[in-house]
Amino acid sequence: MPHILVHPHNHLLAALPADVQQGLAADLKLVHLPQGTVLQEGGQPPSKVYFPAGAIVSLSCQTAGGDGAEISQIGSEGLVGIAALMADDSGPTVAFVQSAGYAYSVSGQRLRDEAGRNSAMLTLMLRYTHRLLLQTAQMAVCNRHHSIDQQLCRWLLGFDDHRPGQTLAVTHEQIATRLGVRRENISRATLKLHKLGVIRCGRSEIKVLDRRQLERLSCECYGAIRKASERLLPLPASPARWSGQPLIAATRLSDCFEVRA
């Protein structure tokens, strides 16, 4: 396995103090995560922690009946299984691989041991936990007050942050499940974006073509989440990320089309 200090591939690992990286290097395993792999079941303590290094993982909160909605997308900026740090179960949270790729895995006990010995690492983990809490709170507001069109734009921007310019292998049904809405509504929203030239839709795949327009069509929640993330956990600059241009919260996809009787 490549040395973690030379080829980190995960920004959170790269931000750890050098002595912690050296201590964890022997226990980190580089694993491939196929799409659809379940990494964390609801109500069970996570035995392993994953630092995505190419894979994208979806965290969703589910009811006893199996309904739910996505509360976070985790890529190379974070980790999956933060509950292991508190030696607690994951509650109703389920984690599964949304887009295949690699990740570094380590036991939850090993992460707790290292955090217990290093206050700087513990502080970093707490800041990451705070970031997740802020993101979850912002998404709760978004799901309650913003249109499905805007929520879809926010969701697509989140994916494009993790895989700039790449094609997302996903169906309308899967997106609807992530957002907790009806598939028919997602189909209508994606068709609007396709006609605008913002995205290209194929059979079970979507690719972002015009990111700036997608930002303008999204609500302010995407910008709020990005700013909170960059404040708490600064990442390497990337021109493919949020452009920093003001987001027009009032813009709706329906405003871009002529309404006919």
N, C-alpha and C positions, 0 to 999 in steps of 0.2 A: 504494500500500500504506500502511496506517495506520502512523504513527510508533511504533516499538517501545517508546519510553518512555511513551507515552500509552496504548496498547492492547497490552500484552505478551501476554496470553492464555496464556503459558507461564511457570510459576513459576521455572524454572531461568534463563531469559533475564532475567526481572525481577530475579533475585538478582545478576546480573553487575554489576560496577562501571559507573558511568555512562559513563566514557570508552570502555569496551569496547562497551557498547550503541550508543553513537554511531558507533564504528568499524565495527560489523557491520551497522548499519541499512541501508546502501546495498546490501549484498550479500545480505541475507535476502530470500527470495521466499516469499510466501504462496501455498501450493498446496493443491488439494483432493485428498484421498486416498480413492478409492473402496474399499469393502470388498473384501478379497481381494488387494489390490495387494501385490506382493512388493517390499520396500524393500531387502532385503539377502539375498544368496545365500550359502550356506555355502561357506567356503573362498575367498572373494573379498574383496579389500579394499574397504570401502565408500567410494565416491567422493563421496557426499553424506551430510550429517548432517541429521537431521530433529528439530525441536522441536515435538512435537504441540501443537496449539492447538484441541482439539476431537476429533481422531481418537484412537483407542486402538489401539496396536500390540502384537502378541504376539511375544515372543522365544521361540524353541524351539531345543533342541539335538537334532540328528538323527544317526542312525547312517548308515553307508554304504548300508544297505538301505532307508532312508527312514523308519524308525521313530523316534519321539522323544517329547518331552514339553515342555510350556511351562516356561520358567525365569523369565519375568518378563512382567508387563503394564506398558506404558509409556503414560502419558497426559500431561496438561499439567504434571506435576511434573518431567519429565525430557527425555531426548533419545535418539534411535535412531542408532547408529553410533559408539559411543564408541571402537571400535577404530581409527577414523580418526585419533584424537588421538595414537595411538602409531605411526601409519603402518604398521599391521599388518593382516593379513586377519582375517576374522571367525571363523576356525576352523569348527566344525560348526554355528554359530549361524545361524538363518534368522529374518528379521523380516518379518512381513506384517501388513497392516491388518486388525484384528479388527472394528473399528467405524468406519464412514466418518466423515470430518471433515476439518478443515484442519490444516496444519502449516507451520511456517517451515522452509525448507531453505537450506542453505549448503554450499559445497564443504568437504570434509574438510581440504584444504590451507589454506583461509582460516581455519578454526578453529584449526589447528595454529599458523599464523603469529601469530594474535592471542594464543593461550595462551603462546607463546614470548616475547611482549613484555610480558605482564602476569602477575605472580606471583599476584595475588589471583584471577584467572580460573583459572589452573592449579590453585590450591588447591581452588577450587570444583569443578572437573572431577574432581579426585582424590577428593574427598569423595563425589561422585556415583558414581564407579567403586566406591568402598568400599561404598556402599549397595547397588549391584547384586550385589557379591560376598556380602554378608551375606544378601540376599534369596535368592540362589541356594542358599546353604548351608542356610538355614532350610527352603526348599522341598524340598531333598534329604532332610532329616530327616523332613519331613511325608509325603513320598511313600513313605518306607520304614516308618514307624511308625504312621501314623494311617489311619483307615478312609476308604473312598471317600466315605462320607457327609460326613465332616468336611472332606475335601479339596474336595468340591463347595461346601460352605458357604464355605470360605476363598476359593475362586475367585470365587464370586458376590459376596462382600463386596469383593473387589478391583475388580470391575467397577463396583459401586455407588459406590465411592469416586470413580471417574472420571466416572460419569454418574448422579448421585444421582436416584433415583426414576424413571429412564427405562427403557424396554423394551429388552432385549438381543435382537437378531436372531441366533439361534444354534440349531443343531440338537443333539440328543443325541449324534450322531456326532461333531460338531465339538468338543463339550466333552470327549468321551472321548479324542479325539486330543490335545487340550491336556494332559489329565491322564495320558495314557499308559495308559488302562484300557479295559475292554470297554464297548461301548455299552449292553449290557443292564444293567450295573451302574449306569450313569448314569440310565437310564430308571427304574429302581427307586428310586433316591435322589431324583430330581426329583418322582416321584409322591408319596413320603412328605412332602416339603416342601409340595407342592401341597395335600395333604389336611390338613396342619397350618395352612394359611392363611399360610404364611411367604412363598411365592412364588405367582405365577399363571402357569401354563403354557398357551401357545397353540400354534398351528401354527408351529413353527420360531421361537418367541420365548418369553422368560422375563422376568418383572418381579418385583422384590423388593417385597413388601408389608409385611413385619414385620422390619425390620432388627435390632432388639434381640434378637428370638428367633433370628435367623440368627447373630448373634454368640455367643449362648449355645450354639448347636448346633455351632459351629465349634471346632476345636482351638485351642491356645494360639499356634499359628504365626502366625495373622493378627495378633494383638496384638503379638507379637514383631517382626514385619516393620514394622508401623505405628510402633512406638516407635523402632526403629532409623532409620526414614526421617525421622521428625520430629526426632530428635536430630541427625542429620547434615545434613538439609536442611529446616529449619523452613518450613512452608507457612502461608499465611493461614488463620486459624481458619474452620471451616465446620461448622455444626450437623449437616450430613448425613454427616459423616465418623464414624469410630469413636467411639462414645459414651463410651469410657473405663471402662465398667463391667467388672468382673472377668469373664474368659471361663472357662467351666466346661469344662475339657479332657476330663473323663471322660464328658460327656454324649454319647450316641449317639442317632441318629434312631430306632434300633430300640427304645430305652427308652421311646419315646413311644407305642408301639403294644402292644395286647394280643396276646400270642402264642397262637395257636390251633392245635390239632392238626389 
